[in-house]
Amino acid sequence: MPQAKSRVEKSAGRELLDTIVVIIEALIIAFVFRSFVYQPFSIPSASMQSTLMIGDYIVTNKYVWGYGKYSTSIMGDLGALPINSRFLAFAEPERGDVAVFRPVPQRDDYIKRIIGMPGDRIQMQQGRLYINGTMVEREEVGTAQDTNSRGQTVPVTVYRETLPNGVSHIIQEMSDNEILDNTQEYVVPAGHYFMMGDNRDGSQDSRVLSAVGYVPAVNLIGKAEARFFSIRDNIPPWQVWEWPENVRWDRMFQSIYQ
């Protein structure tokens, strides 16, 4: 009987070891997938509303633009790669793409729309966007009530803006006389991009050089592609009892380019 007991103990020990190996393999696969293929992000602020609402969850393509300094980083600079250029790129970022990136002065990831390409001249005058001296077309869509990052409800005017390359998207403005509606002319350096939020009067973006500024190509993390979940008030998704009243079912499993 002692011999049988020994075989049972060995079998139990082997099963435990196999389970540990499977868990480690799953964690490695998940890390590689997150670092090099697709990564989920949640939207904590109102800077991209209404394209991306507070409480939206999105998936970001990590490989389409290649890999840069922060492609595999976690918790600020932990895991940042000591490189000065991107590699293994399948395509280049285009004007109108929504990008996740790391601003040079920050330790947090940001998400904004690419408005200015390397060499472009960008300026805001009386609430209108100018690219290389030409005013960008916008068409008023209507008015709405929007909830900002402080939870305040504010009236906004909604526009469809069409960039010089034909990409069109929705933006919103409280007015054409807010703090970032009249700016200097920015000249985008080579190898950099100029980012702006779709919520033009509620976005800290490249217009604020000391906080975001021009974004180096190596600091791009990925191209935002689709929403896969959305819940009001940043309620944690694991609180499933809150879903019936708060999940935005109409915003799930949709491309953000509409």
C-alpha positions in Angstrom: 0.0 0.0 0.0 2.8 2.5 0.7 3.9 2.1 -2.9 0.4 2.8 -4.2 0.3 5.9 -2.0 3.6 7.1 -3.4 2.3 6.7 -7.0 -0.8 8.8 -6.1 1.4 11.5 -4.6 3.6 11.5 -7.6 0.6 11.7 -9.9 -0.9 14.6 -7.9 2.5 16.4 -7.9 2.7 15.9 -11.7 -0.8 17.4 -12.2 0.1 20.4 -10.1 3.3 20.9 -12.1 1.4 20.6 -15.4 -1.2 23.1 -14.2 1.5 25.6 -13.3 3.2 25.2 -16.7 -0.1 25.8 -18.5 -0.8 28.9 -16.5 2.7 30.2 -17.2 2.4 29.5 -20.9 -1.0 31.2 -21.0 0.5 34.3 -19.3 3.4 34.4 -21.7 1.0 34.1 -24.7 -1.2 36.9 -23.3 1.8 39.1 -22.7 3.1 38.6 -26.2 -0.3 39.2 -27.8 -0.8 42.4 -25.7 2.7 43.6 -26.4 2.9 42.9 -30.1 -0.5 42.3 -31.6 -3.6 44.0 -30.0 -3.9 45.8 -26.7 -7.1 46.9 -24.9 -7.4 50.4 -23.4 -10.1 52.1 -21.5 -11.1 55.8 -22.0 -10.9 57.7 -18.7 -11.5 61.3 -20.0 -13.8 63.3 -22.2 -11.1 64.6 -24.6 -12.2 62.4 -27.6 -15.9 62.7 -27.1 -18.2 61.8 -28.8 -16.0 59.5 -30.8 -14.7 57.9 -27.6 -16.8 58.3 -24.5 -15.6 58.0 -20.9 -16.1 54.3 -20.1 -15.5 53.1 -23.7 -13.1 50.1 -24.1 -11.1 50.0 -27.3 -8.7 47.6 -29.0 -5.5 49.0 -30.4 -3.5 47.6 -33.3 0.1 47.3 -32.0 1.8 46.0 -35.2 0.5 48.1 -38.1 2.8 51.0 -37.5 5.6 48.9 -36.2 7.1 48.9 -32.7 8.5 51.8 -30.9 9.9 52.9 -27.5 6.7 52.2 -25.5 5.2 49.3 -27.4 5.9 46.8 -24.6 6.0 49.2 -21.6 3.9 48.8 -18.6 3.5 51.0 -15.5 5.0 54.2 -16.9 8.5 53.7 -18.3 8.8 50.1 -17.0 9.6 48.0 -20.0 10.4 50.9 -22.4 12.7 49.9 -25.2 16.0 51.9 -25.5 15.4 52.7 -29.2 15.1 55.9 -31.2 13.1 54.7 -34.2 10.3 52.3 -35.0 10.8 48.9 -36.7 8.8 46.3 -38.5 6.2 48.8 -39.7 3.5 47.6 -42.2 2.1 51.1 -42.8 2.7 54.7 -41.9 0.3 56.8 -39.7 -2.1 58.9 -41.7 -3.9 62.2 -41.0 -7.1 61.4 -39.2 -5.9 58.2 -37.6 -6.7 57.8 -33.9 -3.5 57.0 -32.0 -2.4 55.8 -28.6 0.9 57.3 -27.7 3.2 58.6 -24.9 3.7 62.3 -24.8 7.4 63.2 -24.2 6.7 65.1 -20.8 4.3 62.4 -19.5 4.3 58.9 -18.0 0.7 58.1 -19.0 -0.6 56.9 -22.4 -2.8 59.4 -24.3 -5.2 58.9 -27.1 -5.9 61.6 -29.7 -6.4 62.1 -33.4 -3.4 62.7 -35.8 -4.1 66.2 -37.3 -0.6 67.3 -38.3 2.0 65.4 -40.2 5.7 66.1 -40.2 6.4 69.5 -41.7 2.8 70.8 -41.5 1.9 74.2 -40.1 -1.1 74.0 -37.7 -3.0 76.8 -36.1 -6.4 77.6 -34.5 -8.0 80.9 -35.3 -11.4 81.8 -33.8 -12.1 78.1 -33.2 -11.3 77.0 -36.8 -8.5 74.7 -37.6 -5.9 75.7 -40.3 -3.5 73.3 -41.9 -0.7 74.8 -44.0 -2.6 78.1 -44.1 -5.9 76.6 -45.3 -9.0 76.5 -43.1 -10.3 72.9 -42.6 -13.8 72.3 -43.8 -16.4 71.7 -41.1 -20.2 71.3 -41.3 -22.5 71.8 -38.4 -24.5 68.7 -37.5 -26.5 69.9 -34.5 -26.3 70.6 -30.8 -26.0 68.2 -27.9 -25.5 68.0 -24.1 -22.1 66.6 -23.2 -20.7 65.4 -19.8 -17.1 66.6 -19.3 -14.3 64.9 -17.3 -15.5 66.6 -14.1 -19.0 65.2 -14.5 -20.5 68.5 -15.5 -23.1 68.7 -18.3 -22.3 71.4 -20.9 -24.0 72.3 -24.2 -21.9 71.7 -27.3 -22.2 72.2 -31.0 -21.4 69.1 -33.1 -19.6 69.4 -36.4 -18.4 67.0 -39.1 -14.8 68.0 -39.9 -13.1 66.9 -43.2 -9.3 66.9 -43.3 -7.3 67.7 -46.4 -6.8 64.0 -47.2 -10.6 63.5 -47.2 -10.9 61.8 -43.8 -14.0 63.1 -42.0 -14.9 62.7 -38.4 -17.2 64.3 -35.7 -15.9 67.0 -33.4 -17.6 69.1 -30.8 -17.1 72.6 -29.5 -18.5 74.5 -26.6 -17.8 77.7 -28.6 -15.2 79.2 -30.9 -13.8 81.5 -28.2 -12.3 79.0 -25.6 -8.8 79.0 -24.3 -7.3 76.9 -27.2 -9.4 78.4 -30.0 -6.7 81.0 -30.8 -3.1 79.7 -30.9 0.3 80.3 -32.3 1.2 78.6 -35.6 2.9 75.3 -34.8 5.4 73.8 -37.2 5.5 70.0 -36.8 9.2 68.8 -36.7 10.4 66.0 -38.9 9.6 62.6 -37.5 6.8 64.0 -35.3 3.0 64.3 -35.3 0.5 66.9 -34.0 -2.4 65.4 -32.0 -5.8 66.9 -31.2 -8.8 65.7 -29.3 -12.2 65.5 -31.0 -13.6 67.4 -28.0 -11.8 70.5 -29.0 -12.6 72.6 -26.0 -12.0 69.7 -23.5 -8.7 68.3 -24.7 -5.2 68.8 -23.5 -3.3 67.9 -26.7 -0.4 69.1 -28.9 -1.7 72.7 -28.7 -0.2 72.6 -25.2 3.5 72.3 -25.9 4.5 72.0 -22.2 2.1 69.1 -21.5 1.8 67.1 -24.8 3.5 69.0 -27.7 4.8 67.3 -30.8 4.8 63.5 -30.6 7.8 61.6 -31.9 7.0 58.7 -34.2 8.9 56.4 -31.8 6.4 57.3 -29.0 3.4 55.9 -30.9 2.0 52.8 -29.3 -0.7 51.8 -31.7 -3.7 52.6 -33.9 -7.0 52.6 -32.2 -9.4 50.5 -34.3 -12.7 49.5 -32.5 -14.8 49.7 -29.4 -15.6 46.4 -27.8 -17.3 47.5 -24.6 -18.8 50.7 -23.2 -20.3 51.5 -19.7 -21.3 54.8 -18.2 -19.5 56.6 -15.4 -16.4 54.4 -15.7 -18.1 51.6 -13.7 -15.7 48.7 -13.6 -16.8 46.0 -16.1 -16.6 43.2 -13.6 -19.6 44.8 -11.7 -22.0 42.8 -13.9 -24.9 43.7 -11.7 -24.5 47.3 -13.0 -24.7 46.3 -16.7 -28.5 46.4 -17.3 -28.7 50.1 -16.4 -25.3 51.4 -17.5 -23.9 49.4 -20.4 -24.1 51.3 -23.7 -25.0 48.4 -25.9 -25.2 50.6 -29.0 -21.5 51.5 -28.8 -20.2 47.9 -28.6 -18.3 46.1 -31.4 -18.1 49.1 -33.6 -15.3 50.7 -35.6 -14.3 54.1 -34.3 -14.0 55.4 -37.9 -17.5 56.4 -38.9 
